[in-house]
Amino acid sequence: MDSNVAGSQAIPGQSPADCDRAAATYQQDEPCATASAAEATHAVSALYAEHALGLTRLAFLVLGDRFAAEDVVQEAFWGLYRAWDRLPSHDNVLGYVRVSVLNGCRSVIRRARRAPRPLAMPHAASAEADALSGEEHRAAVAAMRRLPARQREALALRYFADMSEQETAQAMGVSRGTVKSTTARALAALDRMLREEQ
């Protein structure tokens, strides 16, 4: 990947002005930088500033890995920026990014299944993981990580992202009934796991 492209990916905590400067640097290297690129830069930067942390938390709940979650979210916003002119409407760009984040999480999970696993290093809790909450939350997140990927997605979207069943179904690409049954099975499994730990 081009170094300018890689350098323009923002990290959580980066200010919108930093995002604007990074995107402007990339635009200078592109011959077709236009007014719509400036519009895209401004809109994506504002969306990033408002929603990046929440989407990173969503990806963390699905993946269980803070660094992979941050990478997935950055790639989703970079994809939005690149696709800005091709989008039929800019009314639901948050939904576009949310689906991109979920698809990115699925890709990470698929790659992890295929890749050989390195020797396990002791996992140090990150500041982000500590911010998710106290001991009860850690137990719930640990139990959630043991759920199948589809059940984790359904719970994260329904109860963390506070999406309706219909919105969750659209984001996951399944029917509303599948969301209901998947969520019910996931909650029952979580309840069983948490009771066993007590």
Order of alpha helices (4+ residues) and beta strands (2+ residues): alpha-alpha-alpha-alpha-alpha-alpha-alpha-alpha-alpha-alpha
